[in-house]
Amino acid sequence: MTTERNVCEISPVNGLQPTRLTLFVVVHLFGRVAGLIIGACVGLKYFQIAGLAIGAVVGFLLGHIVGYLPTWLGTRWMFRSIEKSATAELKDSLDQGEWNFWQTMTLLQLAARKENVQPYLPRILAMLESDETLTRVYGWDALRLVFTELSQRIDDYEPRARVEECRRKAALLHEYLAGLPS
């Protein structure tokens, strides 16, 4: 289990697996490209060739900051929303639809509140064996963040590996758990 910490203290990029192309990723990429082009054009117009290079770098950095702002604000909103939610609301959200980053952070918040998260372990183990890579990624993240000791038993698990390999490693956890007293 995790130590008593607030979900907001855990960085969303703290070893978590990147998942898919989102609007936030596109905005971030567009911000960098637009910043690079605008910076290069402004630099070239006012300071010739040296200005082109310096303007491109400065523009890229500013575009990076501005482009990342929606991601940062959205992440902060998500963590605050989870942190302020009632325990019953958090438990309800774990039973809705496909698992995603929100559910992983919700489960982590429940663990931080010292709630019993063991009933969710079978679902997470099933996610490790899924045919879908993204589901395995979310399952692996949840296992590493919430059930840290268990994840260390299959430390070399790679959610993007072949399904058969993922199932073989998940079976090691099933065997270990079957040998534990109830």
N, C-alpha and C positions, 0 to 999 in steps of 0.2 A: 504494500500500500504506500501511498505517498505520505510524506510528512505534512504536518499542518501548515499549509501555505495557501495564499490567495491565488486564484486562477490568473489574476492580472499580473502576478509576479513572474509568470512563466511566459517567456518570449514565444510568439507564434512561429518563429523561425528557429527555435531551439532544437534542431535535429529532426524536425518534422518533415515528412516527405512532401514535396510539391505534388499537386494533384492534377489540375487541368487548366486549360486556357479560359480565363474569365474576363469579364468586362474590365475589372480592375487591372489585370495584366495588360490588356490592350491599351487602356488609358495611360498606364505607366510607360509602356513602350512608345506610344505616340508622343508623350511628353518629352522623352529623351530625344527622339528623332526631330521633333519640331524645335526643341531647344538648340540642338546641334545646328540645324539649318539656319534658324533665325540668328543665332550667335555668330555663325560663320559669315552670313550676309552683312550683318551690322559691322562686324570686325573688318571685313574687306572694304566696305564702303568708307569707313572713317580712318582705318589704319593700314590699308593695303595688305600685303601678304602676311606680315607678322600678326596683324589684327585678325586675319582669317583664322589662323591656328589658335590664337588666344581666345577669340570670340567663340570658336567652335567648342573649345573645352569648357569655357564659362557657361555657354548656352546649354551644353549637354548636362552639366551639373545642375543648373537651375531647372532645366526640364525634368531632370531626374527627381528633384525635390518636389516640384509642382505635380508631376505625374504620379508620385507615390502618395501624395496627400490623401486622395480618396481611400486608398487601401488602409492607411494609418488610421484615419477617422473611423472607417468601418470596423476595423479590428478593435479599436477602443470602445466603440459602441457595443459590439458583441460581448466583449469581456464585462463591461459594466452591466449590461442587460442580464447576463448569466449570473453575475455576482449578486444582483438585487432581486432575482427571482426567488419565489418561495420554493421550498424543497419539493412540495407536491407538483408544482409546475415543471420543475427540472425532471422529476421522475416521469411525468407524462410525456415530455418531449423526447425521452429516450425510446419510447414505444411507437413513435410516429415515423412511418416511411423508411426510406433508405438511410443508412448511417452516413454522416458526414462530419466535417470538422466541428460543427456546432455541438453534435452529440458527444464527441470526444471531450471537448472542453466542459460540457455539462456533467459528464461522468467524473471528470477530474474535480469539478467544484463539489459534487456530492461526496467524493472521497475526502476532500479538504474539510468538509463539514462533519466528517466522521460518520457519514451514513454508510449503511451496508451496501456495497456495490458488487458483492459476490453473485447475486442473481443475474447480473449482466455478463458474467464471464462466459457462459456457454455461447451466447450470441457472438461475443468477440472471437472465441475460438473458431466458431463456424465461419466467421469472416476471413480468418487466416487461410481457410481452405477453399474459398470462393473461386469460381471460374473467372470472375471479374478482377482485374488488376487493381482498380481503384478501391474496390471493397477490401481487398487484402491490405492495401496501403493504410486505409482508415483503421482496420483491425489491428495492424501492427503498431500504429501510433497509439491507439487506445491501450493496448497491452503494455507498451513501453512506459507510458505516462502514468497509468493507474495501477497496473499489476507488474511493477518493475521487477520484483524478484522472479516472477514466472518468465518474463521476457528474457532474463539472463540465462535461462535454461536452453533457449534456442537463439543465442546472441547472434548467430550467423544467418538467421532467417532473412531472406531478401524478398519482399513482396512482389517485386517485378520479375522474379525468376519463373521458371515453368511451373504450371499448376501442380504437377506431380511432385516436384521438389518441395513446394510449399506445404502440400498435404503430408509429405513424409515428415517434415520438421514439426508440423502441428500435431502429428500423431505422437511424437515424443512427449509433448505436453499432456495429451490425453492419457498416455501410459503413466506419467508421473502423478497426475491428479487421481487416477484410478487407484494408485497405491497408497494414497493418503487416507488416514482415518476420517470418517464423516463427521 
